[in-house]
């Protein structure tokens, strides 16, 4: 075997994560921060302080979104990277 065929075989073995999944994870972090900011603003306007209830309302949907992101990364790597972050923001 020459070097070219070895390189082709190695490239077939290595699964490259598409760039769109990295963009989706970046947008998810932004959406998570925006969501935490929104909940903090609501608590500040109503209670005039930030309580630990923020995590009660913030953590479950964000954890679900990141688990869904990992599933999409493994199963549907060519899916649209904007749908999940937009759904999290809404």
Steps between C-alpha positions, in 0.01 A plus 500: 500500500618843428461806717196628310289190558603491866395863540165426336439205731588704808271783391215250465561373854504844658155651518527875469246703694333740259553865561126556531491302828767729645295800394195344662683447830619862498147622434368272775740654752379844392135388529567354847654827616213699354250273673678539836506877452126505429418298811730720711328812368159360593619413850655842546186681388264295717705397805772766477764230557633195320421174677617145441164429335669633189672164458172315555347675200813530289682167533245239376426656157867585443616150599237351269618726217863395543406131514301551181801676349720199579245267341487720191880507487510118493191413296419794272827677440372668183185645660436873504706656782260790559179320594599382850653831621200695368264260678695544824481879475127490436 
